[in-house]
Amino acid sequence: MSDPQGLKSIHTDTTGTLVTGTFYLKAYQCVSGGTAGEIIFRDGGASGTDVLRFNIGTGTQPIGLSLPGAGILFETNLHVTLPATAKATVFYGK
């Protein structure tokens, strides 16, 4: 059975562009891996517009959030900046 919103996920443990195209960020789950810092989601690559930014501590418990409504619109791509040992899984769709 296909998802009518085309819901997909991708996981990363490095800073970089995860997805290209126009879509909505529906949810995310992140874990610090022991390194505190900021997780930044940008639209338009490493120097693009900050869309979502939050701090994580040194704990190893996952931090996750399902975004309300349709989610957050990304028009070009989704680039994530992670602290050294952090990991992120993002859920996105139309």
Secondary structure in CASP SS format (residue, H / E / C, confidence):
PFRMAT SS
TARGET T0000
AUTHOR 0000-0000-0000
METHOD secondary structure of the structure
MODEL  1
M C 1.00
S C 1.00
D C 1.00
P C 1.00
Q C 1.00
G C 1.00
L C 1.00
K E 1.00
S E 1.00
I E 1.00
H E 1.00
T E 1.00
D C 1.00
T C 1.00
T C 1.00
G E 1.00
T E 1.00
L E 1.00
V E 1.00
T E 1.00
G C 1.00
T C 1.00
F E 1.00
Y E 1.00
L E 1.00
K E 1.00
A E 1.00
Y E 1.00
Q E 1.00
C E 1.00
V E 1.00
S C 1.00
G C 1.00
G C 1.00
T C 1.00
A C 1.00
G E 1.00
E E 1.00
I E 1.00
I E 1.00
F E 1.00
R E 1.00
D E 1.00
G C 1.00
G C 1.00
A C 1.00
S C 1.00
G C 1.00
T E 1.00
D E 1.00
V E 1.00
L E 1.00
R E 1.00
F E 1.00
N E 1.00
I E 1.00
G C 1.00
T C 1.00
G C 1.00
T C 1.00
Q C 1.00
P C 1.00
I E 1.00
G E 1.00
L E 1.00
S E 1.00
L C 1.00
P C 1.00
G C 1.00
A C 1.00
G C 1.00
I E 1.00
L E 1.00
F E 1.00
E C 1.00
T C 1.00
N E 1.00
L E 1.00
H E 1.00
V E 1.00
T E 1.00
L C 1.00
P C 1.00
A C 1.00
T C 1.00
A C 1.00
K E 1.00
A E 1.00
T E 1.00
V E 1.00
F E 1.00
Y E 1.00
G E 1.00
K C 1.00
END
